[in-house]
């Protein structure tokens, strides 16, 4: 990490790459530091969290002793294997990072973070320091030298570190220094161990095989993509990123691998996104299905079916589905702050858990039923039990679609009758009607059609602002909301309907800054939080798609190319973009990458 006034400081959020094993993930900085890692799975406590506190959080540094004049990062083509290059005055050093995935649905999977450092040209002294800090840095590890390496244990942590270099225990850390001549390599492997597991030392031959198998896995998976268009490399990087955010054993899809990266530096808009948001997962399913990845879609539908059928834990006030779940399908622990951590660039609080779990957000039913509709249409079809569960969910929604809720942006003010919530309730009912007709499934189509039309009328009559000539955020309001850009995407209205076109014009005037789009008019509709936020990259890609569907193809292409410039050096996006182009919010965010995929596919098709 860069140092300022003698102390470690923060790398920009964008200066990181993502690696993972379809169970959890790690962030690796351009300085060669693993700054975020939660062993076992995404929502477990961290052991490396220097991303949130460079001094206390724990990290794994690996770099040339003499530093670098310049650093570079790239992914091995069509894989999730990351390379960090250090260009020094003495030569070039590369660190290759991966979490091995040797095959799909591997029952014998071993979770390992593998780091291979090579002197590509010239000689170099390499130094590493592994500072494991279990339980969000609330515990120091117990270190024990054993045959093959070092055991690092804590209350809920058991890790083994092995290396081809000699390891030294230095207080709570493990260190190594090694001289590499041109072409020589050193290996370091950190493995998550179960009780009773014996640490197996790493070796050149075994590690090379892991690289080859992992590379074949990712290339084989990506080869099933149906997309061959103009932005193939960008779209496929987003697809790999979405895949990295799936928890393969359960089928769950997390919104992001991190917690508390701020939407505004120094502010309190810091949230834990390491959970399954029904909304985000539903859209992610849509993105993967569009590319032809039906295996992931089927796994998530199975995970979701268990939630749909869980009547015992349903809450009548909040509906048959909660806004978010942990990977196991339970509701997360209460939101609380980790006061001992500084927070990224001193942005506190650092939060674990998310209070949005206790919100009513009616739009989630539209997103998830739309995704199931697509899976039912292009996949093998849903089961009778799943259809029965969906009918039960719809019965509840038919009675509650007009309730006030927190909306898709999870406002922490009093509830409102959000336009996007009604829009997605309309989608839920409309897609149920389509599925029933497509598969000749049982259902009260007459009643469903009546309520569908009632919702449509409520949006057209009560969510339209005559003065603004636009659909607004909530009934009777004057705030604009980028969520209404979804209207033509979900087939609620024609993309060239005069009402939608005038809404698009109003959004361009008040919410669009160049190609970047704010979620809503915070001055006209307070969200219950202090401070401002950056532009929301998801909405920026929705804007591209709205332009595409409205036939403004040249503008759409320019807006898309501009959005590509806001990606980091690896093609990854956080949740938001700040005024100076900085990545803000949790990173990388599934929502943003799925919207990129949809925008690129639709524009590609329109351009012909």
C-alpha positions as CSV (number, residue, x, y, z in Angstrom):
1,X,0.0,0.0,0.0
2,X,1.0,3.6,-0.5
3,X,2.3,5.3,2.6
4,X,1.6,8.8,3.7
5,X,3.1,10.4,6.9
6,X,4.7,7.1,7.7
7,X,1.5,5.0,7.9
8,X,-0.3,2.7,5.5
9,X,-3.1,4.3,3.4
10,X,-6.0,3.2,1.2
11,X,-5.8,2.2,-2.4
12,X,-8.7,3.5,-4.5
13,X,-11.6,1.0,-4.7
14,X,-11.0,0.8,-8.4
15,X,-7.4,-0.4,-8.0
16,X,-8.4,-4.0,-7.2
17,X,-9.2,-7.2,-9.0
18,X,-11.5,-10.0,-8.0
19,X,-10.7,-13.7,-7.7
20,X,-12.9,-16.4,-6.3
21,X,-13.9,-20.0,-6.1
22,X,-17.7,-19.9,-6.4
23,X,-17.9,-20.0,-2.6
24,X,-16.2,-16.8,-1.6
25,X,-14.0,-14.1,-3.2
26,X,-10.9,-12.0,-2.5
27,X,-9.8,-8.5,-3.6
28,X,-6.2,-8.1,-4.7
29,X,-4.8,-4.5,-5.1
30,X,-2.5,-3.3,-7.8
31,X,0.1,-3.2,-5.0
32,X,0.0,-7.0,-4.7
33,X,-2.0,-6.9,-1.4
34,X,-5.0,-9.1,-0.7
35,X,-7.0,-6.6,1.2
36,X,-10.4,-8.4,1.6
37,X,-11.1,-12.1,2.1
38,X,-13.7,-14.0,4.0
39,X,-12.9,-17.7,4.2
40,X,-15.4,-20.4,3.6
41,X,-18.1,-18.2,2.1
42,X,-19.0,-14.6,1.2
43,X,-21.0,-13.7,4.4
44,X,-18.5,-15.1,6.9
45,X,-16.3,-12.8,9.0
46,X,-13.2,-11.5,7.3
47,X,-9.6,-12.5,7.9
48,X,-8.2,-9.8,5.6
49,X,-9.9,-6.4,5.8
50,X,-7.2,-3.8,5.2
51,X,-9.7,-2.4,2.6
52,X,-11.6,-1.0,5.6
53,X,-8.6,-0.4,7.9
54,X,-5.0,-0.7,6.6
55,X,-3.5,-0.9,10.1
56,X,-5.9,-3.2,11.9
57,X,-7.8,-5.1,9.3
58,X,-5.3,-7.7,8.2
59,X,-3.8,-8.3,4.7
60,X,-1.5,-10.4,2.6
61,X,1.2,-8.3,1.0
62,X,3.4,-9.8,-1.7
63,X,5.8,-7.6,-3.7
64,X,9.4,-6.8,-4.7
65,X,11.4,-5.4,-1.7
66,X,12.7,-2.5,-3.7
67,X,9.2,-1.5,-4.8
68,X,8.1,-0.8,-8.4
69,X,8.3,2.1,-10.8
70,X,5.0,1.0,-12.3
71,X,2.4,-1.7,-11.7
72,X,-0.1,-3.3,-14.0
73,X,-2.9,-5.8,-13.7
74,X,-4.8,-8.1,-16.1
75,X,-6.8,-11.3,-16.2
76,X,-5.5,-14.3,-18.1
77,X,-7.9,-14.2,-21.1
78,X,-11.4,-15.6,-20.4
79,X,-10.5,-16.6,-16.8
80,X,-10.7,-15.3,-13.3
81,X,-6.9,-15.8,-12.8
82,X,-5.4,-12.4,-12.0
83,X,-1.8,-11.2,-12.8
84,X,-0.2,-8.2,-11.1
85,X,3.0,-7.0,-12.7
86,X,5.7,-5.0,-11.0
87,X,8.0,-3.1,-13.3
88,X,11.2,-2.2,-11.4
89,X,14.5,-0.8,-12.4
90,X,16.0,-4.2,-12.0
91,X,13.4,-6.2,-14.0
92,X,9.8,-7.4,-14.1
93,X,8.0,-9.4,-11.4
94,X,4.6,-11.0,-11.8
95,X,2.2,-12.3,-9.1
96,X,-0.4,-14.7,-10.3
97,X,-3.4,-15.0,-8.0
98,X,-6.3,-17.5,-8.2
99,X,-8.7,-19.5,-6.1
100,X,-8.8,-22.9,-7.8
101,X,-11.9,-24.2,-9.4
102,X,-11.1,-27.5,-11.0
103,X,-14.6,-28.5,-12.1
104,X,-18.3,-27.7,-11.8
105,X,-20.1,-28.9,-8.6
106,X,-16.9,-30.4,-7.2
107,X,-17.8,-32.4,-4.0
108,X,-14.1,-32.6,-3.1
109,X,-13.5,-28.9,-3.5
110,X,-10.6,-27.5,-1.3
111,X,-10.7,-23.7,-0.8
112,X,-7.2,-22.3,-1.4
113,X,-5.9,-18.9,-2.2
114,X,-2.9,-19.5,-4.5
115,X,-0.2,-16.9,-5.1
116,X,2.7,-17.6,-7.5
117,X,5.4,-14.9,-7.9
118,X,7.9,-15.1,-10.8
119,X,10.9,-13.0,-11.8
120,X,10.0,-12.6,-15.5
121,X,13.1,-10.5,-16.2
122,X,16.1,-9.7,-14.0
123,X,16.7,-10.6,-10.3
124,X,14.4,-9.5,-7.5
125,X,14.1,-9.8,-3.7
126,X,10.5,-10.7,-3.0
127,X,8.9,-10.1,0.4
128,X,5.6,-11.3,1.8
129,X,3.7,-10.7,5.0
130,X,0.6,-12.6,5.9
131,X,-1.3,-10.7,8.6
132,X,-4.4,-12.8,9.3
133,X,-6.9,-11.0,11.6
134,X,-9.9,-13.3,12.2
135,X,-13.5,-12.2,12.9
136,X,-13.3,-8.7,11.3
137,X,-9.9,-8.1,13.1
138,X,-11.5,-8.6,16.5
139,X,-9.1,-11.5,17.2
140,X,-5.4,-12.2,16.8
141,X,-4.6,-15.7,15.3
142,X,-2.8,-18.4,17.1
143,X,0.2,-19.4,14.9
144,X,1.9,-22.8,15.0
145,X,4.7,-24.1,12.8
146,X,3.9,-27.5,11.5
147,X,5.3,-29.9,8.8
148,X,4.7,-28.1,5.5
149,X,4.0,-24.6,6.8
150,X,2.1,-22.7,9.5
151,X,-1.3,-23.2,11.0
152,X,-3.3,-20.0,11.7
153,X,-6.3,-20.5,14.0
154,X,-8.9,-18.4,15.7
155,X,-12.3,-18.9,17.3
156,X,-14.0,-19.7,13.9
157,X,-10.9,-19.8,11.7
158,X,-8.5,-22.6,10.8
159,X,-6.1,-21.8,7.9
160,X,-2.9,-23.4,6.7
161,X,-0.1,-21.5,4.9
162,X,2.5,-23.4,2.9
163,X,5.2,-22.1,0.6
164,X,8.2,-23.2,-1.4
165,X,10.0,-20.3,0.5
166,X,11.0,-20.5,4.1
167,X,8.3,-19.1,6.3
168,X,9.0,-17.2,9.5
169,X,6.6,-16.4,12.4
170,X,6.9,-12.8,13.4
171,X,4.4,-12.1,16.3
172,X,0.9,-12.5,14.8
173,X,2.2,-12.5,11.2
174,X,3.9,-14.9,8.9
175,X,6.8,-13.5,6.7
176,X,9.1,-14.7,4.0
177,X,11.8,-13.2,1.9
178,X,13.2,-14.9,-1.2
179,X,15.6,-14.0,-4.0
180,X,14.4,-14.9,-7.5
181,X,16.6,-15.0,-10.6
182,X,15.0,-14.6,-14.0
183,X,12.5,-17.4,-14.7
184,X,12.4,-18.6,-11.0
185,X,9.2,-18.7,-9.0
186,X,8.0,-19.0,-5.4
187,X,4.6,-20.4,-4.4
188,X,2.4,-19.5,-1.5
189,X,-0.9,-21.2,-0.7
190,X,-3.4,-20.3,2.0
191,X,-6.0,-23.0,2.6
192,X,-9.2,-23.1,4.6
193,X,-9.0,-26.2,6.8
194,X,-11.7,-28.1,8.6
195,X,-11.0,-29.5,12.1
196,X,-8.7,-32.5,11.7
197,X,-7.4,-31.5,8.3
198,X,-3.7,-31.8,7.8
199,X,-1.8,-29.1,6.0
200,X,-0.4,-30.4,2.8
201,X,2.7,-28.5,1.5
202,X,2.5,-26.9,-1.9
203,X,4.6,-27.9,-4.8
204,X,5.5,-26.6,-8.3
205,X,3.9,-29.5,-10.1
206,X,0.6,-29.5,-8.2
207,X,0.2,-25.8,-8.4
208,X,0.9,-25.7,-12.1
209,X,-1.9,-28.4,-12.5
210,X,-4.3,-26.2,-10.4
211,X,-3.6,-23.2,-12.8
212,X,-4.2,-25.4,-15.8
213,X,-7.4,-26.9,-14.5
214,X,-8.8,-23.6,-13.3
215,X,-8.0,-22.0,-16.6
216,X,-9.8,-24.8,-18.5
217,X,-12.8,-24.5,-16.2
218,X,-13.3,-20.8,-16.8
219,X,-12.6,-21.0,-20.6
220,X,-15.0,-24.0,-20.9
221,X,-17.7,-22.2,-19.0
222,X,-17.4,-19.1,-21.0
223,X,-17.4,-21.0,-24.3
224,X,-21.1,-21.8,-23.7
225,X,-22.0,-18.1,-24.0
226,X,-24.2,-17.2,-26.9
227,X,-22.9,-13.7,-27.3
228,X,-20.5,-12.9,-30.2
229,X,-21.2,-9.2,-30.6
230,X,-19.2,-6.0,-30.7
231,X,-18.4,-5.8,-27.0
232,X,-17.6,-9.5,-26.5
233,X,-14.6,-9.0,-24.2
234,X,-16.5,-6.5,-22.0
235,X,-19.7,-8.5,-21.8
236,X,-17.8,-11.7,-21.0
237,X,-15.8,-10.1,-18.2
238,X,-19.1,-9.0,-16.7
239,X,-20.4,-12.6,-17.1
240,X,-17.4,-14.0,-15.3
241,X,-17.9,-11.4,-12.5
242,X,-21.5,-12.5,-12.1
243,X,-20.4,-16.1,-12.0
244,X,-17.8,-15.2,-9.3
245,X,-20.7,-13.8,-7.2
246,X,-22.6,-17.1,-7.2
247,X,-22.4,-19.6,-4.3
248,X,-22.3,-22.8,-6.3
249,X,-23.2,-25.3,-3.5
250,X,-26.5,-23.5,-2.7
251,X,-27.3,-21.7,-6.0
252,X,-27.4,-18.3,-4.1
253,X,-26.2,-15.1,-5.8
254,X,-24.8,-12.3,-3.7
255,X,-25.1,-8.6,-4.5
256,X,-21.4,-7.9,-4.0
257,X,-18.5,-9.5,-2.1
258,X,-17.8,-6.6,0.2
259,X,-19.3,-4.6,3.0
260,X,-19.3,-0.9,3.9
261,X,-17.5,0.6,0.9
262,X,-19.0,4.0,0.9
263,X,-21.4,5.5,-1.5
264,X,-20.0,8.9,-0.4
265,X,-16.5,9.1,1.1
266,X,-16.7,10.3,4.7
267,X,-20.5,9.7,4.8
268,X,-22.6,7.0,6.4
269,X,-24.1,5.4,3.3
270,X,-22.1,2.2,3.9
271,X,-23.9,-1.1,3.6
272,X,-23.3,-4.8,3.8
273,X,-24.0,-6.3,0.4
274,X,-22.7,-9.9,1.0
275,X,-26.3,-11.3,0.9
276,X,-28.8,-12.5,-1.6
277,X,-31.0,-9.6,-2.6
278,X,-34.1,-11.0,-4.3
279,X,-34.0,-8.1,-6.7
280,X,-30.4,-8.2,-7.6
281,X,-30.4,-12.0,-7.9
282,X,-33.5,-11.9,-10.1
283,X,-31.9,-9.4,-12.5
284,X,-28.6,-11.4,-12.4
285,X,-30.6,-14.5,-13.4
286,X,-32.0,-12.5,-16.4
287,X,-28.4,-11.4,-17.4
288,X,-27.1,-15.0,-17.3
289,X,-30.1,-16.4,-19.1
290,X,-29.6,-13.8,-21.9
291,X,-26.1,-15.2,-22.4
292,X,-27.3,-18.9,-22.3
293,X,-26.0,-19.8,-18.8
294,X,-29.0,-21.9,-17.8
295,X,-27.2,-24.0,-15.2
296,X,-26.8,-21.0,-12.9
297,X,-30.4,-20.0,-13.5
298,X,-31.6,-23.5,-12.6
299,X,-29.6,-23.5,-9.4
300,X,-31.0,-20.2,-8.3
301,X,-34.5,-21.2,-9.1
302,X,-34.1,-24.2,-6.9
303,X,-32.7,-22.0,-4.1
304,X,-35.6,-19.6,-4.6
305,X,-38.2,-22.4,-4.6
306,X,-37.2,-23.2,-1.1
307,X,-37.9,-19.6,-0.1
308,X,-41.2,-19.5,-1.9
309,X,-42.3,-22.7,-0.2
310,X,-41.3,-21.5,3.3
311,X,-44.7,-20.6,4.7
312,X,-43.5,-21.1,8.3
313,X,-41.2,-18.1,8.2
314,X,-43.4,-15.8,6.1
315,X,-44.3,-12.4,7.6
316,X,-47.8,-11.3,6.7
317,X,-46.8,-7.6,6.8
318,X,-43.6,-8.1,4.8
319,X,-45.0,-10.7,2.5
320,X,-44.1,-14.2,1.6
321,X,-40.6,-13.1,0.5
322,X,-38.1,-11.0,2.4
323,X,-36.0,-8.4,0.6
324,X,-32.7,-10.3,1.3
325,X,-31.4,-13.5,2.7
326,X,-28.1,-15.0,3.7
327,X,-26.7,-17.8,1.5
328,X,-28.5,-20.5,3.4
329,X,-31.8,-18.7,2.8
330,X,-32.2,-17.4,6.4
331,X,-32.6,-13.7,7.2
332,X,-29.3,-12.1,8.2
333,X,-28.4,-11.0,11.7
334,X,-29.4,-7.5,12.8
335,X,-27.4,-4.7,11.3
336,X,-24.7,-3.5,13.6
337,X,-21.5,-1.5,13.4
338,X,-17.9,-2.6,13.8
339,X,-16.7,0.5,15.7
340,X,-13.1,-0.7,15.9
341,X,-12.5,-0.4,12.1
342,X,-11.8,3.0,10.5
343,X,-13.8,2.4,7.4
344,X,-12.6,3.0,3.9
345,X,-11.1,6.5,3.9
346,X,-12.5,6.9,7.4
347,X,-16.1,6.4,6.2
348,X,-17.9,5.1,9.2
349,X,-19.8,3.1,10.2
350,X,-18.5,-0.3,9.1
351,X,-21.7,-2.4,9.0
352,X,-22.4,-6.1,9.3
353,X,-25.9,-7.2,8.5
354,X,-28.5,-5.1,6.7
355,X,-31.6,-3.5,8.2
356,X,-33.3,-3.6,4.8
357,X,-34.3,-7.1,5.7
358,X,-37.2,-5.7,7.7
359,X,-38.5,-3.5,4.9
360,X,-41.4,-4.1,2.6
361,X,-40.3,-3.7,-1.0
362,X,-43.0,-4.8,-3.4
363,X,-41.0,-4.6,-6.5
364,X,-39.0,-7.8,-5.7
365,X,-42.0,-9.9,-6.7
366,X,-41.9,-8.6,-10.3
367,X,-38.2,-9.1,-10.7
368,X,-38.2,-12.6,-9.4
369,X,-41.3,-13.7,-11.2
370,X,-40.0,-12.2,-14.4
371,X,-36.8,-14.2,-14.1
372,X,-38.8,-17.4,-13.4
373,X,-40.9,-16.6,-16.4
374,X,-37.8,-16.5,-18.6
375,X,-36.4,-19.6,-17.0
376,X,-39.8,-21.4,-17.6
377,X,-39.8,-20.1,-21.2
378,X,-36.3,-21.0,-22.2
379,X,-35.5,-23.8,-19.7
380,X,-37.1,-27.1,-18.8
381,X,-40.1,-25.6,-17.1
382,X,-41.0,-25.1,-13.5
383,X,-42.4,-27.9,-11.3
384,X,-46.0,-28.1,-10.2
385,X,-44.9,-27.4,-6.6
386,X,-43.1,-24.3,-7.7
387,X,-46.2,-23.1,-9.6
388,X,-48.3,-23.7,-6.5
389,X,-45.9,-21.6,-4.4
390,X,-46.0,-18.8,-7.0
391,X,-49.8,-18.8,-7.0
392,X,-49.7,-18.4,-3.2
393,X,-47.3,-15.5,-3.5
394,X,-49.4,-13.9,-6.2
395,X,-52.6,-14.3,-4.0
396,X,-50.8,-12.2,-1.3
397,X,-49.6,-9.6,-3.9
398,X,-53.1,-9.2,-5.4
399,X,-54.2,-7.9,-2.0
400,X,-51.1,-5.8,-1.2
401,X,-49.8,-4.2,-4.5
402,X,-51.2,-0.8,-3.5
403,X,-49.5,-0.7,-0.1
404,X,-46.8,1.9,0.8
405,X,-43.3,0.5,0.8
406,X,-39.6,1.4,0.9
407,X,-39.2,1.0,-2.9
408,X,-36.4,-0.5,-4.9
409,X,-33.9,2.1,-3.5
410,X,-34.6,1.1,0.1
411,X,-35.4,4.5,1.4
412,X,-35.2,4.8,5.2
413,X,-38.1,7.3,5.4
414,X,-41.8,6.6,5.8
415,X,-43.2,4.4,3.1
416,X,-44.6,5.7,-0.2
417,X,-46.6,4.3,-3.1
418,X,-43.6,4.0,-5.4
419,X,-44.2,3.9,-9.1
420,X,-41.5,1.3,-9.7
421,X,-43.1,-1.0,-7.0
422,X,-46.4,-0.8,-8.8
423,X,-44.6,-1.3,-12.1
424,X,-43.0,-4.5,-10.9
425,X,-46.2,-5.7,-9.3
426,X,-47.8,-5.3,-12.7
427,X,-44.9,-7.4,-14.2
428,X,-45.5,-10.1,-11.5
429,X,-49.2,-10.5,-12.4
430,X,-48.6,-10.2,-16.2
431,X,-45.9,-12.8,-16.2
432,X,-48.0,-15.2,-14.2
433,X,-50.7,-14.9,-16.8
434,X,-48.2,-15.5,-19.6
435,X,-46.8,-18.6,-17.8
436,X,-50.2,-20.0,-17.2
437,X,-51.1,-19.7,-20.8
438,X,-47.8,-20.9,-22.1
439,X,-47.7,-24.1,-20.1
440,X,-51.5,-24.4,-19.6
441,X,-51.1,-24.1,-15.9
442,X,-54.0,-23.6,-13.5
443,X,-54.9,-20.1,-12.3
444,X,-57.7,-17.6,-12.0
445,X,-56.8,-15.7,-15.2
446,X,-59.9,-13.6,-15.0
447,X,-59.1,-12.2,-11.6
448,X,-55.4,-11.9,-12.4
449,X,-56.2,-9.9,-15.5
450,X,-58.5,-7.6,-13.6
451,X,-55.9,-6.7,-11.0
452,X,-53.2,-6.3,-13.7
453,X,-55.3,-3.7,-15.5
454,X,-56.1,-2.0,-12.2
455,X,-52.4,-1.6,-11.5
456,X,-51.8,-0.3,-15.0
457,X,-54.5,2.3,-14.5
458,X,-53.1,3.3,-11.1
459,X,-49.7,4.0,-12.7
460,X,-51.1,5.9,-15.6
461,X,-53.5,8.0,-13.6
462,X,-51.8,8.5,-10.3
463,X,-48.1,8.3,-11.0
464,X,-48.1,10.7,-13.9
465,X,-47.2,14.3,-13.2
466,X,-49.0,16.5,-15.8
467,X,-46.9,19.5,-15.0
468,X,-43.6,17.7,-15.4
469,X,-45.0,15.5,-18.3
470,X,-43.3,12.6,-16.6
471,X,-43.9,9.5,-14.5
472,X,-42.6,10.4,-11.1
473,X,-41.1,8.4,-8.2
474,X,-44.3,8.0,-6.2
475,X,-48.0,8.7,-6.3
476,X,-48.7,12.5,-6.1
477,X,-45.0,13.3,-6.0
478,X,-42.7,15.6,-8.0
479,X,-39.4,13.7,-7.8
480,X,-38.1,11.9,-10.8
481,X,-36.8,8.3,-10.5
482,X,-34.5,6.5,-13.0
483,X,-36.3,3.3,-12.1
484,X,-39.1,4.2,-14.5
485,X,-36.6,3.7,-17.4
486,X,-37.6,0.1,-16.9
487,X,-41.1,0.7,-18.3
488,X,-40.3,-0.3,-21.9
489,X,-37.8,-3.0,-20.9
490,X,-40.5,-4.9,-19.0
491,X,-43.1,-4.3,-21.8
492,X,-45.3,-2.0,-19.7
493,X,-45.2,0.7,-22.4
494,X,-43.9,1.2,-25.8
495,X,-40.4,2.8,-25.9
496,X,-41.8,5.4,-28.3
497,X,-45.0,6.1,-26.4
498,X,-45.2,9.9,-26.0
499,X,-45.5,9.6,-22.2
500,X,-42.3,7.6,-22.0
501,X,-40.4,9.8,-24.3
502,X,-41.4,12.9,-22.3
503,X,-40.4,11.1,-19.1
504,X,-37.0,10.2,-20.7
505,X,-36.5,13.9,-21.6
506,X,-37.3,15.0,-18.0
507,X,-34.9,12.4,-16.6
508,X,-32.2,13.6,-19.0
509,X,-32.7,17.2,-17.8
510,X,-32.7,16.5,-14.1
511,X,-30.9,13.2,-13.4
512,X,-28.4,12.7,-16.3
513,X,-24.9,14.1,-16.1
514,X,-23.2,13.3,-19.4
515,X,-23.8,9.5,-19.6
516,X,-24.0,9.2,-15.8
517,X,-27.4,8.9,-14.1
518,X,-28.6,9.6,-10.5
519,X,-31.2,7.3,-9.1
520,X,-33.6,10.0,-8.0
521,X,-34.2,13.6,-7.1
522,X,-32.9,13.6,-3.6
523,X,-33.9,17.2,-3.1
524,X,-37.5,16.5,-4.0
525,X,-37.8,13.2,-2.2
526,X,-35.5,12.8,0.8
527,X,-34.5,9.2,1.5
528,X,-33.9,9.4,5.2
529,X,-30.1,9.5,5.0
530,X,-27.6,12.2,5.5
531,X,-25.4,13.5,2.6
532,X,-25.4,12.9,-1.1
533,X,-24.4,10.0,-3.3
534,X,-22.8,9.4,-6.6
535,X,-24.4,8.5,-9.9
536,X,-25.7,4.9,-10.0
537,X,-24.0,2.8,-12.7
538,X,-27.0,0.5,-13.0
539,X,-29.2,3.4,-14.0
540,X,-26.6,4.6,-16.4
541,X,-26.8,1.4,-18.3
542,X,-30.6,1.5,-18.1
543,X,-30.4,4.9,-19.7
544,X,-28.3,3.3,-22.6
545,X,-31.0,0.7,-23.0
546,X,-33.8,3.3,-23.0
547,X,-32.1,5.3,-25.7
548,X,-31.7,2.1,-27.7
549,X,-35.3,1.2,-27.5
550,X,-36.3,4.7,-28.3
551,X,-34.4,4.5,-31.5
552,X,-31.6,6.9,-30.6
553,X,-28.9,4.5,-31.5
554,X,-26.0,6.9,-32.1
555,X,-26.6,8.5,-28.7
556,X,-26.9,5.1,-27.0
557,X,-23.6,3.9,-28.5
558,X,-21.8,7.0,-27.3
559,X,-23.3,6.7,-23.9
560,X,-22.3,3.1,-23.7
561,X,-18.8,3.8,-24.7
562,X,-18.6,6.6,-22.1
563,X,-19.8,4.2,-19.5
564,X,-17.1,1.7,-20.4
565,X,-14.5,4.4,-19.6
566,X,-15.7,4.4,-16.0
567,X,-14.8,0.7,-15.5
568,X,-11.6,0.0,-13.7
569,X,-8.5,-1.3,-15.5
570,X,-10.0,-4.9,-15.4
571,X,-13.5,-4.0,-16.6
572,X,-15.0,-4.1,-13.1
573,X,-17.6,-1.7,-11.7
574,X,-18.6,-0.6,-8.2
575,X,-22.1,0.5,-7.4
576,X,-21.6,4.2,-8.1
577,X,-19.4,6.7,-9.8
578,X,-18.5,9.9,-8.0
579,X,-18.2,13.4,-9.5
580,X,-14.6,12.9,-10.4
581,X,-15.1,9.5,-11.9
582,X,-14.1,7.6,-8.8
583,X,-15.6,4.2,-8.1
584,X,-17.8,4.3,-5.0
585,X,-19.8,1.7,-3.1
586,X,-19.4,-2.0,-2.8
587,X,-17.2,-3.6,-5.4
588,X,-17.8,-5.2,-7.8
589,X,-21.5,-5.0,-7.9
590,X,-23.6,-7.6,-9.6
591,X,-26.4,-5.2,-10.4
592,X,-24.1,-3.0,-12.5
593,X,-22.6,-5.9,-14.5
594,X,-26.0,-7.4,-15.4
595,X,-27.2,-4.0,-16.6
596,X,-24.1,-3.7,-18.8
597,X,-24.8,-7.1,-20.3
598,X,-28.4,-6.2,-21.1
599,X,-27.6,-2.8,-22.5
600,X,-24.8,-4.2,-24.7
601,X,-26.9,-7.1,-26.0
602,X,-29.9,-4.9,-26.9
603,X,-27.8,-2.2,-28.5
604,X,-25.8,-4.8,-30.5
605,X,-29.0,-6.3,-31.8
606,X,-30.5,-2.8,-32.7
607,X,-27.3,-1.8,-34.6
608,X,-27.5,-5.0,-36.6
